[in-house]
């Protein structure tokens, strides 16, 4: 049986913020990434799956510093009983946030991830999800990152597509990483909804 045929009960949209997908700092292929991410979100919503937008609170002066233009989520959020925004201060979307409790409360057992950056926040969040025994789908064409510049005497520049592939390969023994976004399917989790005091969850202070 093809693992990709098993529906995901949640979609984690990792750090799709303006600083990373628009303007001069945008990841290569940002337009395609946004189109595929938008379609994943639309399918997850139609199925009743949980949709969680992770939003990184960057350090002062960073492109994603809170409440600056680059920090804003680029894609519209439909806040409600099955769609949430969770702010974070670390690469791992589970670290110091209510993400784990939200997924558990909704009865989620399988999830898909998309977003940026492949080798940082996407991979870190996927690793923790795997450690918590979630089934993880990371569609190969729905996450992206930046080129790694050349380091004289160490290596030539590494293209972003290679970085993304290596990041996914590092978790490929446990996660489904060769599925295209178009083949990812969704279903509602067991309880269909999660509850929280607000659909917009504040991250802990940066330390």
DACOR-V318029 format. One record per residue. N is the residue number from 1. RES is the residue in one small letter. SS is DSSP state (h for helix, s for strand, l for the rest). NEAR is the number of other ideal C-beta (glycine too) atoms within 8 Angstrom. Layout:
n-><N/N>
res-><RES/RES>
ss-><SS/SS>
near-><NEAR/NEAR>
This chain:
n-><1/2/3/4/5/6/7/8/9/10/11/12/13/14/15/16/17/18/19/20/21/22/23/24/25/26/27/28/29/30/31/32/33/34/35/36/37/38/39/40/41/42/43/44/45/46/47/48/49/50/51/52/53/54/55/56/57/58/59/60/61/62/63/64/65/66/67/68/69/70/71/72/73/74/75/76/77/78/79/80/81/82/83/84/85/86/87/88/89/90/91/92/93/94/95/96/97/98/99/100/101/102/103/104/105/106/107/108/109/110/111/112/113/114/115/116/117/118/119/120/121/122/123/124/125/126/127/128/129/130/131/132/133/134/135/136/137/138/139/140/141/142/143/144/145/146/147/148/149/150/151/152/153/154/155/156/157/158/159/160/161/162/163/164/165/166/167/168/169/170/171/172/173/174/175/176/177/178/179/180/181/182/183/184/185/186/187/188/189/190/191/192/193/194/195/196/197/198/199/200/201/202/203/204/205/206/207>
res-><x/x/x/x/x/x/x/x/x/x/x/x/x/x/x/x/x/x/x/x/x/x/x/x/x/x/x/x/x/x/x/x/x/x/x/x/x/x/x/x/x/x/x/x/x/x/x/x/x/x/x/x/x/x/x/x/x/x/x/x/x/x/x/x/x/x/x/x/x/x/x/x/x/x/x/x/x/x/x/x/x/x/x/x/x/x/x/x/x/x/x/x/x/x/x/x/x/x/x/x/x/x/x/x/x/x/x/x/x/x/x/x/x/x/x/x/x/x/x/x/x/x/x/x/x/x/x/x/x/x/x/x/x/x/x/x/x/x/x/x/x/x/x/x/x/x/x/x/x/x/x/x/x/x/x/x/x/x/x/x/x/x/x/x/x/x/x/x/x/x/x/x/x/x/x/x/x/x/x/x/x/x/x/x/x/x/x/x/x/x/x/x/x/x/x/x/x/x/x/x/x/x/x/x/x/x/x>
ss-><l/l/h/h/h/l/l/s/l/s/s/s/s/s/l/l/s/h/h/h/h/l/h/h/h/l/l/l/l/h/h/h/h/h/h/h/h/h/h/h/h/h/h/h/h/h/h/l/l/s/s/s/s/s/s/s/l/s/l/l/l/l/l/l/s/l/l/l/h/h/h/l/s/l/l/l/l/l/l/s/l/l/s/s/s/s/s/s/l/l/l/l/l/l/l/l/l/l/h/h/h/h/h/h/h/h/l/l/l/s/s/s/s/s/s/s/l/h/h/h/h/h/h/h/h/h/h/h/h/h/h/l/l/l/s/s/s/s/s/s/s/s/s/s/l/l/l/s/l/l/s/l/l/l/s/l/l/s/l/h/h/h/h/h/h/h/h/h/h/l/l/l/l/l/l/s/l/l/l/l/h/h/h/l/l/s/l/l/l/l/l/l/l/l/l/l/l/l/l/s/s/l/l/l/l/l/l>
near-><4/4/9/10/6/9/9/16/16/16/16/15/14/14/12/15/14/12/14/15/13/7/7/3/7/9/13/9/8/12/6/8/16/12/8/14/15/9/10/16/12/8/11/15/12/7/11/9/16/16/14/15/13/16/12/12/12/10/6/4/4/8/10/14/13/8/4/8/6/13/16/7/10/9/11/3/8/7/8/6/6/13/13/14/12/15/14/14/11/7/7/11/14/10/9/7/13/8/12/9/7/14/14/8/9/16/9/12/8/13/15/16/15/18/14/15/12/13/10/9/15/17/13/12/16/13/10/12/13/12/6/8/4/11/10/15/15/16/16/12/8/13/17/12/13/8/9/7/5/6/6/4/3/4/6/4/8/8/7/13/7/8/15/14/9/9/14/15/8/7/15/9/4/6/12/10/11/5/12/8/13/6/8/15/11/14/10/8/13/7/8/8/7/12/5/9/2/5/9/8/12/5/11/7/5/6/3>
